[in-house]
Structures are given as C-alpha cells and as structure tokens.
C-alpha cells in the first residue's frame, strides 16, 4: 500500500487516535487480568516461580481461611449500610439544592467538595482524629455533659461505622447526578398534582421517585461497585491491620495484605477473581430486580 493510499484511508485516522487506548487496554487491563487468572491457579510467592496447584487456592479460601469469611461479613455490612445511606443523603441534599436562588452554585460546589477529597490519605487521617479518644466527637459530647474517652475507631462495635460515616460524607457525585435528574422532571407535573390536591409527600413518591428511578438504578450500581472496592480509608484508619478484632477488615484490605505483606500473589489473585464474580452477581441481581421498580417514561415500562 502506497503512502498516498494510506493518506486517503479514512479508517487510518481512527486507528491512530484509538491506538493509545487500545494499547493501554491490552497492556494495563487485559494482560494483567489474564495473568491474574493464571496466577489464581498457582502457588506463587512473589520471589519464586509460579507452581500450578489447580483449585487449591479457592478450596483453601472457603475451608481453611477464617479471615476470608470475616472479611466478607465486614464488606457486605459496609456495602449494604453505606450505599443506601449515601444515596438517601445525596437525594435529600439534591432536592434541597434544586432551587433557583442566588448563590446556589456556590452551595452545590461546597457540597460536592468532599467527593473530590474524601478518599484521600489526608482525609482518612483527619477522620482518625475526629473519631479518636480525644477527637472532635468526644469534645462535642463533653460540651453537652457526656464525658467519654472512647475511641470510636478503636472500639469494635463502632469502628466499621466510622468508615460508613466517611463513605456517606462523600455523597457529592451521586448528588450531582440526582440533581441533573431532578432538573429533567417537568415542573408541570408538580403543578398538575398540586391542582388535584396532592401534597409534597405524595408528589415525591408518585412523581419524583418513579421519574428518578433510572437515575437511582445507575447510582445504586456505581456506588455498590465503588463500595466493594473501598480500600484507602480502611487501610489508613486501621493502620493496615483491619482492627480492632478485624472489624474493619474489608475484603480489599485483606487481599492487599495477602498480596503485599505475605507476598502470596497466587492466593491474592484467586481472592480478586472471587470478588469480581461476587460484584458481577450482585450487579446482575440489581438489574434483574430493576424491572419491578424502575420506570422508563419513554416506554411506559422496561
């Protein structure tokens, strides 16, 4: 093929512009995934060569590793508590900010800010200070006469809930998506409902929620996947140990410990694939149940 023919090839420009993404996907996504799938069937210590062991890693996970079950319990508690609270809080704030008043853009930016910095190391360290034995929470309680020196992040009964509180605090991204959805609901719907005598509560459940249900579905799936992958706050707040008494040992944190503290790369790869399958199954379950509660206005139903 001559140079002139290459220049005249309409597809060539597309290949050139997509080449960085394709190469990046092949090198940094597809190849690591295939490698980890292979390593999950091997006994692979980081400094040694992989040794094929078949399904031994998967069998060991669910028959001889008590921490796997504990980490799954902690992770599911974290996900099923933090995601609904986060979405409810995000929707509430979005409705409050869906007003045509002066300076509303400044308030929206302020409420979105925690999502930009909420997963950072600095904020996780700040969180340990807020919920520590001499932190802001205990100081505020002392002002109303409740004296306590309990470390909320060091007490087994409340440690995980400090992580959940941090997750709920990062509601900004969901809030913006809800806000965009609220702005797409015609005001005439509410006006017609008001003329018929419907109150705000009735309008919320009969107009707002049904029309927002596709947005709720999107946020639910994205936030669920994100919650399963939470790592930094648990690592920083528990100093990488998942304490106290493994009550903040999220699955991702335990995977990290097996991979980079114990150098058991084969076992960690198997853990990663188990989590991928779990996330896929839960996402599929959400999609399957969505036909009962998601309303698509254009089609009338799904």
NORPEBEL-V32526 format. One record per pair of residues at least 4 apart in sequence whose ideal C-beta (glycine too) atoms are under 8 Angstrom apart, sorted by the first residue. I is the first residue (numbers start at 0). GAP is how many residues later the second one is. Records with the same first field share a line. If there is no record, write none. Layout:
I: GAP + GAP
This chain:
0: 4 + 5
1: 4
2: 4
3: 4
4: 4
5: 6
6: 5
9: 4
10: 4
11: 4
12: 4
13: 4
14: 4
17: 4
18: 4
19: 4
20: 4
21: 4
22: 4
23: 4 + 5
24: 4 + 5
25: 4 + 5
26: 4
27: 4
28: 4
29: 4
30: 4
31: 4
32: 4
33: 4
34: 4
35: 4 + 233 + 236 + 237
36: 4 + 232 + 236
37: 4 + 12
38: 5 + 11 + 226 + 227 + 230
39: 17 + 18 + 226 + 229 + 230 + 232 + 233
40: 11 + 12 + 13 + 14 + 16 + 225 + 229
41: 8 + 9 + 10 + 11 + 15 + 224
42: 7 + 8 + 10 + 13 + 14 + 223
43: 4 + 5 + 6 + 7 + 220 + 221 + 222 + 225
44: 218 + 219 + 220 + 221
45: 217 + 219
46: 216
49: 216
52: 4 + 213
54: 4
55: 4
56: 4 + 209 + 210 + 212 + 213
57: 4 + 212 + 216
58: 4 + 5
59: 4 + 5 + 207
60: 4 + 7 + 206 + 209 + 210 + 213
61: 6 + 7
64: 4
65: 4
66: 4 + 179 + 182 + 187
67: 4 + 186 + 203
68: 4
69: 4 + 176 + 179
70: 4 + 171 + 175 + 178 + 179 + 180 + 182 + 183
71: 4 + 179
72: 4
73: 4 + 86 + 168 + 172 + 173 + 174 + 175 + 176 + 177
74: 4 + 153 + 175 + 176 + 177
75: 4
76: 4 + 83
77: 4 + 82 + 85 + 86 + 89 + 149 + 152 + 172
78: 4 + 145 + 148 + 149
79: 4
80: 4 + 80 + 83
81: 4 + 81 + 82 + 85 + 86 + 145
82: 4 + 137 + 140 + 141 + 144
83: 4
84: 4 + 79 + 82 + 83
85: 4 + 81 + 82 + 84 + 85 + 88 + 137
86: 4 + 84 + 87 + 129 + 132 + 133 + 136
87: 4
88: 4 + 79 + 82
89: 4 + 81 + 82 + 84 + 85 + 88 + 129
90: 4 + 83 + 84 + 87 + 121 + 125
91: 4
92: 4 + 18 + 78 + 82
93: 4 + 81 + 82 + 84 + 85 + 88
94: 83 + 87 + 113
96: 7 + 10 + 11 + 14 + 78 + 82
97: 81 + 84 + 85
98: 5
99: 4
102: 4
103: 4
104: 4
105: 4
106: 4
107: 4 + 68 + 71
108: 4
110: 60 + 61 + 64
111: 4 + 60 + 61 + 63 + 64
112: 4 + 59
113: 4 + 55 + 56 + 57 + 58
114: 55 + 56 + 57 + 58
115: 56
116: 5 + 6
117: 5 + 48 + 51 + 52 + 54
118: 4 + 5 + 51 + 113 + 114
119: 4 + 112
120: 4 + 111 + 115
121: 4
122: 4 + 43
123: 4 + 42 + 108 + 109 + 111 + 112 + 113
124: 4 + 111
125: 4
126: 4 + 26 + 35 + 39 + 106 + 110
127: 4 + 7 + 25 + 108 + 109
128: 6 + 7
129: 5 + 6 + 7
130: 4 + 6 + 20 + 21 + 22 + 31
131: 6 + 19 + 20 + 21 + 22
132: 5 + 16 + 17 + 18 + 21
133: 4 + 5 + 15
134: 4 + 16 + 17
135: 4
136: 4 + 15
137: 4 + 10 + 11 + 12
138: 4
139: 4
140: 5 + 6 + 7
141: 4 + 5 + 6
149: 4 + 5 + 8
150: 4
151: 6 + 7 + 9 + 10
152: 5 + 6 + 9 + 84 + 85
153: 5 + 89 + 90
154: 4 + 89
155: 88 + 89 + 91
156: 90
157: 4
158: 4 + 78 + 79 + 84 + 85 + 88 + 89
159: 4 + 87 + 88
160: 4
161: 4 + 75
162: 4 + 67 + 70 + 71 + 74 + 85 + 87
163: 4
164: 4
165: 4 + 67
166: 60 + 63 + 66
170: 4
171: 4
172: 4
173: 4 + 45 + 49
174: 4
175: 4
176: 4 + 38 + 41 + 42
177: 4 + 34 + 37 + 41
178: 4
179: 4 + 35
180: 4 + 30 + 31 + 33 + 34
181: 26 + 30
183: 27
184: 4 + 5 + 22 + 23 + 26 + 27
186: 4
187: 4
188: 4 + 18 + 22
189: 4 + 13 + 17
190: 4
191: 4
192: 5 + 9 + 10 + 13 + 14
193: 4 + 9
197: 4 + 5 + 8
198: 4
199: 4
200: 4
201: 4
202: 4 + 5
203: 4 + 5
204: 4
205: 4
206: 4
207: 4
208: 4 + 7
209: 85
210: 84 + 86
211: 4
212: 4 + 80 + 81 + 82
213: 4 + 80 + 81 + 82
214: 4
215: 4 + 78
216: 4 + 69 + 73 + 77
217: 4
218: 4
219: 4 + 66
220: 4 + 62 + 65 + 66
221: 4
222: 4
223: 4 + 55 + 58 + 59 + 62
224: 4 + 54 + 58
225: 4
227: 23 + 24 + 47 + 50 + 51
228: 23
229: 4 + 20 + 22
230: 4 + 19 + 21 + 22 + 25
231: 4
232: 4
233: 4 + 8 + 14 + 15 + 16 + 18 + 19
234: 4 + 5 + 18 + 21
236: 11
237: 4 + 5 + 10 + 11 + 15
238: 4
239: 13 + 16 + 17 + 21
241: 4 + 5 + 6 + 7 + 8 + 11 + 12 + 15
242: 4 + 5 + 6
243: 4
247: 5
248: 4 + 5
249: 4
250: 4 + 20 + 24
251: 4 + 23
252: 4
253: 4 + 17
254: 4 + 13 + 16 + 17 + 20
255: 4 + 5 + 12
256: 4 + 5
257: 4 + 6 + 9 + 10 + 13
258: 4 + 5 + 6 + 9
263: 4
264: 4
265: 4
266: 4
267: 4
268: 4
269: 4
270: 4
271: 4
272: 4
273: 4
274: 4
275: 4
276: 4
277: 4
278: 4
279: 4
280: 4
281: 4
282: 4
283: 4
284: 4
285: 4
288: 4
289: 4 + 12
290: 10 + 11
293: 8
294: 6
295: 4 + 5 + 6
